[in-house]
Amino acid sequence: MKDIVHKKKHFILPLIASLLLISIALYIFFISRRNLVKLPLDRLPGIAADFGQTDPDLIAPGVLKQIEKNLLIDIELKLSQTDEVRTVSGLLVAWRKQPDLVLGDDTDKEIVADQILAIDQLYFGQVLLESGSNKKFKQWRRNFKQAFFDDNSRLFVNALEREDSNIFLQNDPNWITTQDYMRLLLLAYLERPTKDLSREISDLSGTLLPLFLSGPPTTIEGYGPDLNHPLISKAADDPLPSEQKPIPLISVESIDFWTCEQLSAFDLKWAEIANSWKSRLEEYQYEVGMPFPPEGWSPADRDLMPLIESGFQAETWRMLRTSIHLAEVGVMNEDFISFILGELNNGPLAASYHLLDGSVSEKQTDPALAAWSARLGRACDNRSLFSAAAKQLSRSYVSSQTNDFFGAFARRDEEGRLVIYALDQVLGLLALQ
């Protein structure tokens, strides 16, 4: 009898100890999460309800394999402030082309870009997040910070440029890339809040906040206010006055309203910034011409405007990005959405449209524009727009199994070579998954 009691104690006591340790660990876990900052928005419109319910290999078979095979590279990066050279792995080169014998290309020579663009890496990071690849995202995050963070400015750079020596250099630290990286940190934090993410978000918020309070800095140039509203005062084919000079503008498509609103959890001044930008866009008047969102903000004139740079054309990618950012905070431009839907039903989108009548000079297949449109359809819950955009995107899919780019979204260059762009692949995945 004593042996039985002894055996029970021998079994029960370790079990009780294990349960006690588990309870303590769970208590610490939930207490630590309870003390973390809570974000004001609990979701990102357009994203799948569950990060784990997507599978890139099913929705767009071959795209990830093409990314891994033809676009992911390891590089040697020289840091300007120290001349230190470091090896960074897993970065997306901007594009790769197939050689063409008719054009006299050397089939043994790789035709690949000399640039590694931050925007490509950032959208790829979002692909990993939205497909539930938390482990891969953590590795991506380490690689991105190692390659794109500039210690001097405490900002992230726009691109890495290849030198003659085959070593890459950082180029153009700026607030836009830093803000877009912050978006991914917030998206990761929304799903799995941790002290590490909270600390990094808080640090970057402290870097960006002064820039936004004073601007943020202008990034583009354009015409507008000197014409006293160009769509009214000038005919479409009239030249701009010779004395007029372009003015510095903030590109509206760069402002991420969702990110600004989420950052208000870390500093309430971000709420003022988000509301200010949101109200500007909501109050923008489409007095004459097409219902296009504005492209620039003039800090000097404190006014929104279209960019009058080349024949009164509005760039499609800018308008789509702006519309997505607005839809993510509940602001819809139904007239613009209807226009884009009509264009997609009649073929591929043009690179730009005339501000007065929406006319175009030519249309060329651009998978990125179709993918952005599909993402807009998801963000505003417009199934017709999503379906039309996804159909156009599918026309760029390389379905021939004998093609080296089988499974990718491709387009042709000016001379007819088949090209795969990193941006097309990652946007295509984000549109469909």
C-alpha positions as CSV (number, residue, x, y, z in Angstrom):
1,M,0.0,0.0,0.0
2,K,2.8,2.3,0.9
3,D,4.5,1.6,-2.4
4,I,1.3,2.6,-4.3
5,V,1.0,5.9,-2.4
6,H,4.7,6.5,-3.0
7,K,4.3,5.9,-6.7
8,K,1.3,8.2,-6.9
9,K,3.3,11.0,-5.1
10,H,6.2,10.4,-7.5
11,F,3.8,10.9,-10.4
12,I,1.5,13.7,-9.1
13,L,4.1,16.0,-7.6
14,P,6.0,16.6,-10.9
15,L,2.7,17.0,-12.6
16,I,1.6,19.7,-10.1
17,A,5.0,21.4,-10.5
18,S,4.7,21.4,-14.3
19,L,1.2,22.8,-14.2
20,L,2.3,25.5,-11.7
21,L,5.2,26.5,-14.0
22,I,2.9,26.6,-17.0
23,S,0.4,28.8,-15.1
24,I,3.1,31.2,-14.0
25,A,4.4,31.4,-17.6
26,L,1.0,32.1,-18.9
27,Y,0.3,34.7,-16.2
28,I,3.6,36.5,-17.1
29,F,2.8,36.3,-20.8
30,F,-0.7,37.8,-20.4
31,I,0.5,40.4,-18.0
32,S,3.3,41.4,-20.4
33,R,0.8,41.6,-23.2
34,R,-1.6,43.6,-21.1
35,N,1.0,46.2,-20.5
36,L,1.8,46.6,-24.2
37,V,0.3,49.5,-26.2
38,K,-3.0,48.8,-27.8
39,L,-3.4,50.0,-31.4
40,P,-6.5,52.1,-32.2
41,L,-7.3,50.1,-35.4
42,D,-7.8,46.3,-35.0
43,R,-7.3,45.4,-38.7
44,L,-6.0,46.5,-42.1
45,P,-8.8,46.6,-44.7
46,G,-8.0,44.4,-47.7
47,I,-6.1,41.8,-45.7
48,A,-7.3,38.2,-45.2
49,A,-9.3,37.6,-42.0
50,D,-6.6,35.2,-40.8
51,F,-2.9,35.5,-41.6
52,G,-2.7,31.7,-41.8
53,Q,-5.4,31.2,-44.4
54,T,-3.3,32.1,-47.4
55,D,-1.0,30.0,-49.6
56,P,1.0,31.7,-52.3
57,D,1.7,28.4,-54.0
58,L,-2.0,27.9,-54.6
59,I,-3.1,31.4,-55.5
60,A,-0.2,32.1,-57.9
61,P,1.8,28.9,-58.4
62,G,5.4,29.6,-59.4
63,V,5.7,33.2,-58.3
64,L,7.6,32.5,-55.1
65,K,9.8,30.0,-56.9
66,Q,10.7,32.6,-59.5
67,I,11.4,35.1,-56.8
68,E,13.8,32.6,-55.1
69,K,15.4,31.5,-58.3
70,N,15.8,34.6,-60.3
71,L,15.4,37.7,-58.1
72,L,16.8,36.9,-54.6
73,I,20.5,37.7,-54.3
74,D,23.2,38.0,-51.7
75,I,25.3,41.2,-51.9
76,E,28.4,42.9,-50.5
77,L,27.3,46.3,-49.1
78,K,29.7,49.1,-48.2
79,L,28.6,51.5,-45.5
80,S,29.7,55.0,-46.3
81,Q,30.2,56.2,-42.8
82,T,32.7,53.5,-41.9
83,D,33.8,51.9,-45.2
84,E,32.8,48.7,-43.6
85,V,31.8,46.0,-46.1
86,R,29.1,43.6,-45.0
87,T,27.4,40.6,-46.6
88,V,23.6,40.8,-46.8
89,S,21.4,38.0,-48.0
90,G,17.9,37.5,-49.3
91,L,17.4,40.8,-51.1
92,L,15.2,41.3,-54.2
93,V,17.0,42.7,-57.3
94,A,14.7,45.2,-59.2
95,W,14.4,43.1,-62.4
96,R,15.9,40.4,-64.6
97,K,15.6,40.0,-68.4
98,Q,15.9,37.1,-70.7
99,P,18.6,37.4,-73.4
100,D,17.4,37.6,-77.0
101,L,19.5,36.0,-79.7
102,V,17.8,38.1,-82.4
103,L,19.1,41.2,-80.6
104,G,22.6,39.7,-80.3
105,D,22.5,39.1,-76.6
106,D,25.0,36.8,-74.9
107,T,23.0,33.9,-73.5
108,D,25.6,33.3,-70.9
109,K,25.5,36.8,-69.6
110,E,22.9,37.7,-67.0
111,I,20.8,40.8,-67.7
112,V,20.0,42.0,-64.3
113,A,19.4,45.4,-62.6
114,D,22.0,47.3,-60.8
115,Q,19.5,48.5,-58.2
116,I,17.9,46.9,-55.2
117,L,14.8,49.0,-54.3
118,A,13.4,49.3,-50.8
119,I,9.8,49.3,-52.2
120,D,10.3,45.8,-53.5
121,Q,11.6,44.5,-50.2
122,L,8.8,46.2,-48.2
123,Y,6.0,44.7,-50.3
124,F,7.8,41.3,-50.0
125,G,7.9,41.7,-46.3
126,Q,4.1,42.3,-46.3
127,V,3.6,39.2,-48.4
128,L,5.4,37.1,-45.8
129,L,3.3,38.7,-43.0
130,E,0.0,38.2,-44.8
131,S,0.8,34.6,-45.6
132,G,1.5,33.9,-41.9
133,S,5.2,33.2,-42.4
134,N,6.3,34.7,-39.1
135,K,9.7,33.0,-39.0
136,K,10.5,34.2,-42.5
137,F,9.3,37.7,-41.7
138,K,11.7,37.9,-38.8
139,Q,14.6,36.9,-41.0
140,W,13.4,39.4,-43.7
141,R,13.3,42.1,-41.0
142,R,16.9,41.4,-40.0
143,N,18.1,41.5,-43.6
144,F,16.2,44.7,-44.4
145,K,17.5,46.6,-41.4
146,Q,21.0,45.4,-42.1
147,A,20.9,46.6,-45.7
148,F,18.7,49.7,-45.7
149,F,19.1,51.4,-42.3
150,D,21.4,54.4,-42.4
151,D,23.1,55.0,-39.0
152,N,23.8,58.7,-39.7
153,S,20.3,59.8,-40.4
154,R,18.5,57.1,-38.4
155,L,16.3,56.6,-41.5
156,F,15.9,53.9,-44.1
157,V,17.3,54.4,-47.6
158,N,15.4,54.2,-50.8
159,A,17.7,52.0,-52.8
160,L,21.0,50.1,-53.0
161,E,23.1,51.0,-56.0
162,R,25.8,48.7,-57.6
163,E,29.3,50.1,-58.0
164,D,31.8,49.1,-60.7
165,S,33.4,46.8,-58.1
166,N,30.2,44.9,-57.7
167,I,29.8,46.3,-54.2
168,F,26.5,48.1,-53.4
169,L,26.1,51.5,-51.7
170,Q,23.1,52.9,-49.8
171,N,21.3,55.7,-51.5
172,D,18.8,58.4,-50.3
173,P,17.8,57.9,-46.7
174,N,14.2,59.3,-46.4
175,W,11.0,59.5,-44.4
176,I,8.9,57.6,-46.9
177,T,10.9,54.3,-46.7
178,T,11.0,54.6,-43.0
179,Q,7.3,55.2,-42.7
180,D,6.6,52.2,-45.0
181,Y,8.8,50.0,-42.9
182,M,6.9,51.2,-39.8
183,R,3.7,50.0,-41.5
184,L,5.0,46.4,-41.5
185,L,6.1,46.6,-37.9
186,L,2.6,47.8,-36.9
187,L,1.1,45.0,-39.0
188,A,3.3,42.4,-37.3
189,Y,2.5,44.0,-33.9
190,L,-1.2,43.9,-34.6
191,E,-1.0,40.1,-35.0
192,R,1.7,39.3,-32.3
193,P,2.4,42.3,-30.0
194,T,5.9,42.1,-28.4
195,K,8.1,44.4,-26.4
196,D,10.7,44.2,-29.1
197,L,8.3,45.4,-31.8
198,S,6.9,48.0,-29.4
199,R,10.4,49.4,-28.7
200,E,11.4,49.6,-32.4
201,I,8.1,51.3,-33.3
202,S,8.5,53.8,-30.5
203,D,12.1,54.6,-31.5
204,L,11.2,55.1,-35.2
205,S,8.1,57.1,-34.2
206,G,10.4,59.5,-32.3
207,T,12.5,59.9,-35.5
208,L,9.6,60.5,-37.9
209,L,7.4,62.6,-35.7
210,P,9.4,65.8,-35.9
211,L,9.6,65.4,-39.7
212,F,5.9,65.1,-40.0
213,L,5.2,68.0,-37.7
214,S,7.3,70.2,-39.8
215,G,6.2,68.9,-43.2
216,P,7.1,66.2,-43.9
217,P,10.0,67.1,-46.4
218,T,9.0,67.6,-50.0
219,T,9.9,64.8,-52.4
220,I,8.7,65.9,-55.9
221,E,8.2,69.0,-58.0
222,G,5.3,70.1,-60.0
223,Y,3.2,73.0,-61.2
224,G,-0.2,74.1,-59.9
225,P,-1.0,77.1,-57.8
226,D,0.7,79.7,-60.0
227,L,-1.8,78.8,-62.7
228,N,-4.7,79.6,-60.4
229,H,-6.0,76.1,-61.0
230,P,-4.6,74.9,-64.3
231,L,-7.7,73.0,-65.3
232,I,-9.8,76.1,-65.4
233,S,-7.4,78.8,-66.5
234,K,-5.6,76.9,-69.3
235,A,-6.8,74.9,-72.2
236,A,-5.5,71.3,-72.3
237,D,-3.1,71.9,-75.2
238,D,-1.8,75.3,-74.2
239,P,1.8,75.4,-73.1
240,L,2.8,76.4,-69.5
241,P,3.9,80.0,-69.1
242,S,7.7,80.3,-69.8
243,E,8.3,82.1,-66.5
244,Q,6.6,79.5,-64.4
245,K,9.0,77.3,-62.4
246,P,8.1,74.0,-60.7
247,I,7.6,74.1,-57.0
248,P,8.5,71.6,-54.3
249,L,5.6,69.3,-53.3
250,I,4.9,66.4,-50.9
251,S,3.8,63.4,-52.9
252,V,0.3,62.6,-51.5
253,E,0.5,58.9,-52.4
254,S,3.4,58.6,-49.9
255,I,1.2,59.5,-46.9
256,D,0.1,56.3,-45.2
257,F,-3.0,57.3,-43.2
258,W,-3.4,53.9,-41.6
259,T,0.1,53.9,-40.2
260,C,-0.3,57.5,-38.9
261,E,-3.5,56.5,-37.1
262,Q,-1.9,53.5,-35.6
263,L,1.1,55.5,-34.4
264,S,-1.2,57.6,-32.3
265,A,-1.1,54.8,-29.7
266,F,2.6,55.8,-29.2
267,D,2.2,59.5,-29.4
268,L,-1.1,61.4,-29.6
269,K,0.4,64.0,-32.0
270,W,0.1,61.3,-34.7
271,A,-3.7,61.5,-34.4
272,E,-3.6,65.2,-35.3
273,I,-1.3,64.5,-38.2
274,A,-3.5,61.6,-39.5
275,N,-6.7,63.7,-39.1
276,S,-5.1,66.7,-40.8
277,W,-4.1,64.7,-43.9
278,K,-7.3,62.8,-44.0
279,S,-9.5,65.9,-43.9
280,R,-7.4,67.6,-46.7
281,L,-8.2,64.7,-49.0
282,E,-11.8,64.4,-48.0
283,E,-12.4,68.1,-48.7
284,Y,-10.5,68.1,-52.0
285,Q,-12.8,69.5,-54.7
286,Y,-13.0,68.0,-58.2
287,E,-14.1,71.2,-59.8
288,V,-13.4,70.4,-63.4
289,G,-12.3,67.3,-65.3
290,M,-11.8,63.8,-64.0
291,P,-12.4,62.6,-60.4
292,F,-8.8,61.9,-59.8
293,P,-7.2,62.2,-56.3
294,P,-4.6,65.0,-56.1
295,E,-1.0,64.1,-56.5
296,G,0.8,66.8,-54.6
297,W,0.6,69.1,-51.5
298,S,2.3,72.4,-51.6
299,P,3.6,73.4,-48.1
300,A,4.1,77.0,-49.3
301,D,0.5,77.4,-50.6
302,R,-1.0,74.9,-48.2
303,D,-3.0,73.4,-51.1
304,L,-3.6,70.1,-52.8
305,M,-3.1,69.9,-56.6
306,P,-2.6,67.7,-59.6
307,L,0.9,67.6,-60.9
308,I,1.1,69.5,-64.2
309,E,4.4,68.1,-65.6
310,S,3.8,66.6,-69.0
311,G,0.6,67.3,-71.0
312,F,-1.8,67.5,-68.0
313,Q,-1.3,63.8,-67.3
314,A,-2.0,62.2,-63.9
315,E,0.1,59.1,-63.1
316,T,-2.0,56.1,-62.5
317,W,0.3,54.4,-59.9
318,R,0.1,57.5,-57.7
319,M,-3.6,57.7,-57.9
320,L,-4.0,54.0,-57.1
321,R,-1.7,54.2,-54.1
322,T,-3.4,57.3,-52.7
323,S,-6.8,55.6,-53.1
324,I,-5.6,52.4,-51.3
325,H,-4.3,54.5,-48.4
326,L,-7.6,56.4,-48.2
327,A,-9.7,53.2,-48.4
328,E,-7.7,51.7,-45.5
329,V,-9.1,54.5,-43.3
330,G,-12.6,54.4,-44.7
331,V,-12.5,57.2,-47.3
332,M,-13.8,56.0,-50.8
333,N,-13.7,57.9,-54.1
334,E,-16.5,56.0,-55.8
335,D,-16.2,58.0,-59.0
336,F,-12.5,57.2,-59.4
337,I,-13.2,53.5,-58.6
338,S,-15.9,53.4,-61.3
339,F,-13.4,55.0,-63.8
340,I,-10.7,52.4,-63.0
341,L,-13.2,49.5,-63.2
342,G,-14.4,50.8,-66.7
343,E,-10.8,51.0,-67.9
344,L,-10.0,47.5,-66.7
345,N,-13.1,46.0,-68.4
346,N,-11.8,47.5,-71.6
347,G,-8.1,46.4,-71.3
348,P,-5.0,47.2,-69.4
349,L,-4.6,50.5,-67.5
350,A,-2.6,53.3,-69.0
351,A,0.4,54.7,-67.2
352,S,-1.3,58.1,-67.0
353,Y,-4.6,59.8,-67.8
354,H,-5.5,63.3,-69.0
355,L,-6.8,65.4,-66.1
356,L,-9.6,67.0,-68.2
357,D,-11.1,64.1,-70.2
358,G,-9.3,60.9,-69.0
359,S,-7.8,60.2,-72.5
360,V,-4.6,58.3,-73.0
361,S,-2.0,58.2,-75.7
362,E,-1.3,54.5,-75.4
363,K,-1.9,51.5,-73.1
364,Q,0.7,48.9,-72.2
365,T,0.4,45.8,-70.0
366,D,1.6,46.7,-66.5
367,P,1.1,43.9,-63.9
368,A,1.8,46.3,-61.0
369,L,-1.1,48.6,-62.0
370,A,-3.5,45.7,-62.2
371,A,-2.3,44.3,-58.8
372,W,-2.7,47.7,-57.1
373,S,-6.2,47.9,-58.6
374,A,-7.0,44.5,-57.2
375,R,-5.7,45.5,-53.8
376,L,-7.9,48.7,-54.0
377,G,-10.9,46.4,-54.7
378,R,-10.1,44.4,-51.6
379,A,-9.6,47.5,-49.4
380,C,-12.9,49.0,-50.4
381,D,-14.7,45.6,-50.6
382,N,-15.5,46.0,-54.3
383,R,-15.7,42.5,-55.8
384,S,-16.2,43.8,-59.3
385,L,-13.1,45.9,-59.2
386,F,-11.1,43.0,-57.7
387,S,-12.3,40.5,-60.3
388,A,-11.6,42.8,-63.3
389,A,-8.1,43.6,-61.9
390,A,-7.3,40.0,-61.2
391,K,-8.3,39.1,-64.7
392,Q,-6.0,41.7,-66.2
393,L,-3.2,40.6,-63.9
394,S,-3.6,37.0,-65.1
395,R,-2.8,38.1,-68.7
396,S,0.7,38.8,-67.6
397,Y,1.2,35.3,-66.1
398,V,3.8,33.2,-67.8
399,S,2.0,29.8,-68.2
400,S,4.5,28.1,-70.6
401,Q,6.4,25.5,-68.7
402,T,9.3,25.7,-71.3
403,N,9.9,29.3,-70.4
404,D,12.6,30.1,-67.9
405,F,10.2,32.6,-66.3
406,F,7.4,30.1,-66.0
407,G,5.1,31.0,-63.1
408,A,6.1,34.7,-63.0
409,F,4.2,37.9,-63.9
410,A,6.2,39.3,-66.9
411,R,6.2,42.1,-69.4
412,R,8.2,43.1,-72.5
413,D,10.9,45.8,-72.6
414,E,11.2,48.3,-75.5
415,E,13.2,45.8,-77.6
416,G,10.9,42.8,-76.9
417,R,12.9,41.0,-74.2
418,L,10.8,39.3,-71.5
419,V,11.3,41.0,-68.1
420,I,10.3,40.0,-64.6
421,Y,10.1,42.9,-62.1
422,A,10.3,42.2,-58.4
423,L,7.5,44.8,-57.9
424,D,5.2,42.9,-60.2
425,Q,5.7,39.6,-58.3
426,V,5.2,40.9,-54.8
427,L,2.3,43.1,-55.7
428,G,0.7,40.2,-57.6
429,L,0.9,38.0,-54.5
430,L,-0.5,40.8,-52.3
431,A,-3.4,41.3,-54.7
432,L,-4.4,37.6,-54.8
433,Q,-3.6,36.1,-51.4
